[in-house]
Amino acid sequence: MAVRYLQFAVVLAFLTYCKAQSPPSNVTAVYVADGTIKVTWTPSTTLRIDNYSVEVQEAGRSSMTEYLSGDVNQYRYKNPKPSSTYIIKVSTIRSDRSSVASFTIVNAAEAIYRNRRNRTKLTLPRPPDTGTVTIKFNGASPFIFIDGRRFGRTVNANGVAVHLTSTNADLTIERTRMTHAGYYYVTTGSDNVLGGQLLVVTDTPSKPSVTASPKSPFLDGSVTLGCMSSSRSKPDNHGLLMTSTWKLNGTEVNYDRFSVQGTNLVIHPVQKGDNYNRFTCTTNEVGQSYTGLPSEKSEEFLLTPNSQSRFSLTNLTAVYEANGTIKVTWNPPMTSQGIDSYFVEVQEAENHNISNQSMSADISVYQYHNPKPDTTYTFNVSTIRADSIIGSSLISLNTSSAKYKKIGAATQMTLPKPPDTGTSTIQFNGQTLFTFTNGGIKGSIVSEDGVTVSVGPANVHLTIVDVKITNAGYYYTVTESGNVLGGQLLVVTVLVEEDI
């Protein structure tokens, strides 16, 4: 009898614990008139909640997490990028650090990009024929409509003109200024937003300056020149990326050892002839099918390499492997006598160093696990003697982009087309899905896991009509010699309702 009672007590305690671990419910996220994302939820029924955490992730990018007290039920995410999709995860956190979560997805407002001083036309929903409706700009009310008719002037104080068609309300700006940047939207008397557009007014970036890291690079090593410039487009959450164009001694760079990565120019290997080479750069903004005008040209920058080179590593390479790791390999320096160890530093994009490891001098390979998708990593491998760095080499790698799909959704991935000669394969997590001979598919076009392949003029398309958790992983094209031409990571998302 005592044993049965004990069993009953254990089961009851387990069920009580599981019930206590209920996640927040009715999690919703909406893009609101002030240009933020408002997240709300119904508080969890769990007792003794210490905190909530809200994780916001732009699809395919890294995420940010903010912790809130357990007595709140809303959160605002400021400055979302336009025309972007965000995944919101709200979790309850207890004192024992256990947590459960709920998810939702929201799309930010569509953006229109116009250069300063150009003519702009915005298309908004037509106000209904009944009631009071306003067209607002960043919260202000430049135009009011009563029963479908305009009340007041057709041109506001900021030079914006309104005209109604049978289906739309058209806003026209003859000469666009920076003060016109912001969110234009139609709202009813009950504050229901019928639709809107974000006007991004673009301008050339500020005049850049050139920096070098390291300032005095070793010969046969690497150096990263940065084109330091800031955006002048408005609003600040315009969603555009800064790129750069570089010139060497007045001529645009076009050499195998030069690599432009965003606003950086990576030179590898540094050569003796680089001494006092003159570099200049310009920047411009791109994104959302928009390419902006270039900035002013920077002042000339003179590169002054360090003459010490015999302790620098040779043949430093970085490869994104099929198992989702980055494999870094190198050959010992030309002069390896007296080297005590190697020191590997990992830097993610523009962040500070995120990982480092000391390795013995007889090792020439390093594995970086769980890199983020679509992210640039820089690896700095130094040679150490008597606790001092006597040589250093850099290499950068951008990991494959990721697609995020829910279970049961449909998706299509685009991979590089296999060569027209030889035998190539499309692989998934190290296993062959499809084989190509001289550019043509050999065998079935549908895999056992429901992936269909089709060949286009320049790419291969993989289609999944009903995504399963087993479809999650890395899909990539491999040549006959084992060279990976490119790939894509498929992330399958699920609703988490258990301890994480």
C-alpha positions in Angstrom: 0.0 0.0 0.0 2.8 2.4 0.8 4.5 1.7 -2.5 1.3 2.4 -4.5 0.9 5.7 -2.5 4.5 6.7 -3.3 3.9 6.0 -7.0 0.8 8.0 -7.0 2.6 10.9 -5.3 5.4 10.9 -7.8 3.0 10.9 -10.7 0.9 13.7 -9.2 4.0 15.8 -8.6 5.2 15.3 -12.2 1.8 16.3 -13.6 1.7 19.3 -11.3 5.2 20.3 -12.5 4.2 19.9 -16.2 1.1 22.0 -15.7 3.1 24.6 -13.9 5.3 24.8 -17.0 2.7 26.3 -19.3 4.0 28.9 -21.9 2.6 32.3 -22.5 -0.5 32.1 -24.7 -2.0 34.3 -27.4 1.3 35.7 -28.4 0.8 38.3 -31.1 3.1 40.8 -32.8 1.9 43.7 -35.0 3.8 46.5 -36.8 2.3 49.7 -35.3 2.0 53.3 -36.5 5.1 54.6 -34.6 7.3 52.2 -36.6 7.8 49.6 -33.8 6.8 46.0 -33.4 4.4 45.6 -30.5 4.4 42.1 -28.9 1.6 41.1 -26.5 0.7 37.9 -24.7 -1.6 36.4 -22.1 0.4 35.7 -18.9 1.4 32.2 -18.2 -0.7 30.2 -15.7 2.6 29.0 -14.2 3.1 30.0 -10.5 6.3 31.8 -9.4 7.3 33.2 -12.7 10.5 35.2 -12.2 11.0 36.6 -15.7 9.9 36.6 -19.3 12.5 36.6 -22.1 11.6 38.0 -25.6 13.9 36.9 -28.4 13.6 38.7 -31.7 15.2 37.3 -34.8 15.2 38.7 -38.3 14.7 35.7 -40.6 18.1 34.4 -41.6 20.0 36.7 -39.2 21.2 36.6 -35.6 18.8 37.3 -32.8 18.6 39.6 -29.8 17.1 38.7 -26.4 15.7 41.0 -23.7 14.6 40.0 -20.2 11.5 41.4 -18.6 9.9 41.1 -15.1 7.3 38.4 -14.6 4.4 41.0 -14.2 4.4 42.4 -17.7 2.7 41.2 -20.8 3.9 43.4 -23.6 7.1 44.4 -25.3 8.1 46.9 -28.1 10.9 46.1 -30.6 12.2 49.4 -31.9 13.7 50.2 -35.4 12.7 47.0 -37.3 14.1 46.9 -40.8 11.5 47.5 -43.5 10.2 44.7 -45.8 11.6 42.1 -43.3 10.2 39.1 -41.5 10.7 38.7 -37.7 10.3 35.6 -35.6 9.3 36.5 -32.0 9.8 34.0 -29.1 8.4 34.7 -25.7 9.5 32.4 -22.8 8.7 32.1 -19.2 11.6 31.7 -16.8 11.5 30.2 -13.4 13.9 30.4 -10.5 15.4 27.0 -11.4 16.1 28.4 -14.9 13.6 26.1 -16.6 11.6 27.7 -19.3 8.9 27.2 -22.0 8.2 29.3 -25.0 5.7 30.3 -27.7 6.4 31.8 -31.1 4.8 34.2 -33.6 5.9 35.8 -36.9 5.4 39.4 -38.1 6.3 41.4 -41.3 7.6 44.9 -41.1 6.2 47.7 -43.3 7.0 47.8 -47.0 9.5 50.4 -47.9 9.8 52.9 -50.8 13.4 54.2 -51.5 13.8 57.6 -53.0 16.9 59.8 -53.4 16.8 63.2 -51.8 15.5 65.9 -54.2 13.7 63.4 -56.4 9.9 63.2 -57.0 8.1 60.6 -54.8 4.7 58.9 -55.1 3.2 56.8 -52.4 0.1 54.6 -52.8 -2.1 54.0 -49.8 -5.6 52.4 -49.4 -8.5 54.7 -50.2 -10.4 55.9 -47.1 -13.8 54.3 -46.6 -16.9 56.2 -47.7 -18.3 56.3 -44.1 -16.9 57.6 -40.9 -13.8 59.7 -40.1 -10.5 58.5 -41.5 -7.0 60.1 -41.4 -3.8 59.7 -43.3 -1.1 60.0 -40.8 2.7 60.6 -41.0 4.8 59.5 -38.1 1.8 59.8 -35.8 0.7 63.3 -37.0 -2.5 63.8 -39.1 -1.8 65.8 -42.3 -5.0 64.7 -44.0 -8.6 64.1 -42.7 -11.5 62.4 -44.6 -15.1 62.4 -43.5 -17.4 60.0 -45.3 -14.9 59.5 -48.0 -14.4 63.2 -48.7 -11.3 65.2 -47.9 -11.6 67.8 -45.1 -9.1 70.7 -45.5 -6.3 71.4 -48.0 -4.9 69.0 -50.6 -1.3 70.0 -49.9 0.1 69.9 -46.3 2.7 72.2 -44.8 5.5 69.7 -45.7 4.7 69.8 -49.4 2.8 66.5 -49.6 -0.2 66.4 -51.9 -3.0 63.9 -51.7 -5.3 62.7 -54.5 -8.0 60.0 -54.3 -8.6 57.5 -57.1 -11.3 54.8 -57.2 -9.1 52.4 -55.2 -6.2 54.4 -53.6 -5.1 57.5 -51.9 -2.0 58.8 -53.8 0.5 61.0 -52.0 2.9 63.0 -54.2 6.1 64.9 -53.1 7.6 66.9 -56.0 11.0 67.5 -54.3 11.7 65.0 -51.6 13.5 66.2 -48.4 15.0 64.3 -45.4 12.0 65.6 -43.4 9.7 63.5 -45.6 11.2 60.2 -44.3 8.9 58.1 -42.2 5.7 56.0 -42.1 2.6 57.1 -44.0 -0.6 55.2 -43.2 -4.4 55.2 -43.3 -6.2 54.8 -40.0 -9.9 54.8 -39.0 -11.5 56.4 -36.0 -11.1 53.2 -34.1 -7.3 53.3 -34.7 -7.5 50.4 -37.1 -4.5 50.7 -39.6 -5.8 50.0 -43.1 -2.3 50.0 -44.6 0.8 52.1 -45.1 4.2 52.6 -46.6 7.6 53.5 -45.2 9.3 56.3 -47.2 13.1 56.0 -46.9 14.8 59.1 -48.2 18.3 58.2 -49.3 21.5 60.3 -49.3 25.1 59.6 -50.1 27.1 58.2 -47.1 29.6 60.5 -45.3 33.1 60.9 -46.7 35.0 57.7 -45.6 38.3 57.3 -44.0 40.6 54.2 -44.4 41.9 52.2 -41.4 44.1 49.1 -41.4 44.1 46.1 -39.1 46.7 45.2 -38.2 48.3 48.6 -38.8 51.7 47.1 -39.9 50.9 43.6 -41.4 53.4 40.9 -41.8 54.6 39.9 -45.3 52.8 36.8 -46.5 50.1 37.5 -43.9 46.8 39.4 -44.3 45.6 42.9 -43.7 42.0 44.3 -43.6 41.5 47.8 -44.8 38.3 49.4 -43.6 36.3 52.0 -45.4 34.8 53.9 -42.4 31.7 55.8 -43.4 28.2 56.4 -41.9 24.8 56.4 -43.4 22.9 59.7 -43.9 19.6 58.1 -45.1 16.5 58.4 -43.0 14.8 56.9 -41.0 17.6 55.1 -39.2 15.9 51.7 -39.6 16.1 51.9 -43.5 17.4 48.4 -43.8 20.2 49.3 -46.3 23.7 47.8 -46.2 26.9 49.7 -46.8 29.3 48.5 -49.5 32.5 49.8 -50.8 34.6 50.3 -54.0 38.4 50.4 -53.8 41.1 51.8 -55.9 44.8 51.0 -55.9 47.1 53.8 -57.1 44.1 55.3 -58.9 42.9 52.1 -60.6 40.0 49.9 -59.3 41.4 46.8 -57.6 41.2 43.6 -59.6 43.7 41.1 -58.3 43.2 37.6 -57.0 44.7 38.5 -53.6 42.3 41.4 -53.0 38.8 40.6 -51.7 36.1 43.2 -51.1 33.9 42.2 -48.2 31.2 44.8 -47.4 33.2 47.9 -46.5 36.4 46.0 -46.0 39.2 45.2 -48.4 41.1 42.1 -47.4 44.6 41.7 -48.9 46.2 38.2 -48.7 49.0 37.7 -48.9 50.7 41.0 -48.2 53.7 41.4 -50.5 56.8 43.5 -50.3 55.6 45.5 -53.3 52.6 46.7 -51.3 54.9 49.1 -49.4 53.5 52.6 -49.8 50.8 51.5 -52.2 48.0 54.2 -52.2 44.5 53.0 -51.5 41.3 55.0 -51.7 37.6 54.0 -51.3 34.0 55.2 -51.7 30.9 53.8 -50.1 27.3 53.4 -51.2 24.1 51.8 -49.8 22.4 48.8 -51.3 19.5 46.5 -50.5 15.8 45.9 -51.2 16.5 46.2 -55.0 18.0 49.6 -54.4 21.5 50.9 -55.2 22.5 54.3 -53.9 24.8 56.9 -55.1 28.5 56.8 -54.1 30.1 58.9 -51.4 33.0 61.3 -51.8 36.3 59.6 -52.3 38.4 59.0 -49.1 41.8 60.5 -48.6 44.7 58.3 -49.8 46.0 55.6 -47.4 49.6 54.3 -47.6 50.1 50.7 -46.6 53.3 50.0 -44.7 53.9 46.2 -44.2 56.1 44.7 -41.5 59.3 43.3 -42.9 59.1 40.2 -40.6 57.6 37.3 -42.6 59.4 34.1 -42.1 57.2 33.1 -39.1 53.9 33.7 -40.9 51.7 30.7 -41.7 51.4 29.6 -45.3 48.4 28.2 -47.2 45.8 29.3 -44.6 42.4 28.1 -45.7 38.8 28.1 -44.3 36.1 25.8 -45.6 32.4 25.5 -44.5 32.0 21.8 -44.1 29.0 19.6 -44.7 28.6 18.9 -41.0 28.0 22.6 -40.3 31.5 23.4 -38.9 34.2 25.7 -40.3 37.5 23.9 -40.9 40.6 26.0 -40.8 43.9 24.5 -42.0 47.4 25.8 -42.6 51.0 24.9 -43.3 53.8 25.7 -40.9 55.8 28.9 -41.5 58.8 28.8 -43.8 60.9 29.0 -40.7 59.2 26.8 -38.0 62.2 26.4 -35.7 61.6 27.8 -32.2 57.8 28.0 -32.5 56.1 26.9 -29.2 52.4 27.0 -30.3 49.7 28.5 -32.4 47.0 30.8 -31.2 43.6 30.9 -33.1 41.3 33.9 -32.6 37.8 33.9 -34.1 35.9 37.1 -34.9 32.2 37.2 -36.0 31.4 40.0 -38.6 32.1 43.4 -36.9 31.9 42.0 -33.3 34.8 41.5 -31.0 36.6 38.2 -30.8 34.2 35.5 -29.7 36.5 32.5 -29.4 40.2 31.7 -29.1 42.3 28.6 -28.5 45.9 27.8 -28.0 47.2 24.8 -30.0 50.5 22.9 -30.0 53.0 23.5 -32.8 52.4 20.0 -34.3 48.8 20.8 -35.1 47.7 22.4 -38.3 43.9 22.2 -38.2 41.1 24.0 -36.2 37.4 23.3 -36.2 34.9 26.0 -35.3 31.5 24.5 -34.3 28.0 25.8 -34.7 28.6 28.9 -36.8 25.6 31.2 -37.5 24.2 31.1 -41.1 25.0 33.9 -43.5 27.7 35.4 -41.3 31.3 36.4 -42.0 33.9 34.9 -39.7 37.5 36.0 -39.6 40.2 33.6 -38.3 43.5 35.1 -37.1 46.1 32.3 -36.6 49.3 33.5 -34.8 52.6 31.8 -34.2 53.9 32.0 -30.6 57.4 31.9 -29.3 58.3 32.6 -25.7 54.8 33.9 -25.0 55.1 36.5 -27.9 53.4 36.7 -31.3 56.1 36.5 -34.0 53.8 35.9 -37.0 50.1 36.2 -37.9 47.8 35.4 -40.8 44.1 36.2 -41.4 41.4 34.6 -43.5 37.6 35.3 -43.7 34.7 33.1 -44.7 31.0 33.7 -45.1 28.8 30.8 -44.1 25.9 29.6 -46.1 22.6 31.5 -46.0 19.6 29.9 -44.2 16.0 29.5 -44.9 13.5 29.2 -42.1 10.4 27.1 -42.7 7.7 25.7 -40.5 6.8 22.0 -40.5 4.2 21.4 -43.3 5.2 24.5 -45.3 6.5 24.5 -48.8 10.0 25.7 -49.8 12.4 26.0 -52.7 16.1 26.3 -52.4 18.5 27.5 -55.2 21.9 25.9 -55.5 24.8 26.3 -58.0 24.3 24.3 -61.2 26.7 21.3 -61.5 29.3 21.6 -64.3 28.5 20.3 -67.8 31.4 17.9 -67.7 32.2 15.0 -65.3 30.1 13.6 -62.4 28.7 15.9 -59.7 26.3 15.5 -56.8 23.7 17.4 -54.8 24.3 16.4 -51.2 22.4 16.7 -47.9 24.2 16.5 -44.6 27.0 14.4 -46.3 24.6 12.0 -48.1 24.1 12.1 -51.9 20.6 13.1 -52.9 21.1 13.5 -56.7 23.8 12.6 -59.2 24.6 14.5 -62.4 26.6 13.3 -65.3 27.8 16.0 -67.8 25.3 18.4 -66.3 22.3 16.0 -66.6 20.3 14.3 -63.8 21.1 10.6 -63.5 18.2 8.6 -61.9 15.0 9.8 -60.2 14.3 13.5 -59.8 12.6 12.9 -56.4 14.5 11.7 -53.3 13.2 9.3 -50.7 12.5 12.2 -48.4 10.3 14.1 -50.9 12.8 16.5 -52.3 12.3 17.3 -56.0 15.2 18.6 -58.2 14.9 20.7 -61.4 17.6 22.3 -63.5 17.5 25.9 -64.7 19.9 27.8 -67.0 22.3 28.8 -64.2 21.0 27.0 -61.0 19.5 23.9 -59.6 16.2 24.2 -57.7 15.2 21.9 -54.8 11.5 21.9 -54.0 9.8 20.4 -50.9 6.0 20.7 -50.8 5.6 19.4 -47.3 8.6 20.3 -45.0 9.4 17.6 -42.4 11.8 17.9 -39.5 14.0 15.3 -41.3 14.5 17.8 -44.1 16.5 20.2 -41.8 20.1 20.5 -42.7 22.7 21.6 -45.3 22.1 21.1 -49.0 25.0 21.8 -51.4 26.6 21.1 -54.8 29.8 19.1 -55.0 32.0 18.6 -58.0 33.8 15.4 -59.0 37.0 16.6 -57.2 35.1 17.3 -54.0 34.9 21.1 -54.4 31.8 22.6 -52.8 30.3 25.1 -55.2 27.8 26.5 -52.7 24.8 25.5 -50.7 21.9 26.5 -48.4 21.0 25.7 -44.8 17.3 24.7 -44.2 16.1 25.4 -40.7 12.8 23.7 -39.8 11.0 25.6 -37.0 8.7 24.0 -34.5 6.6 25.3 -31.5 8.5 24.5 -28.3 6.3 23.5 -25.4 8.8 21.7 -23.2 11.9 22.6 -21.2 14.5 24.2 -23.3 
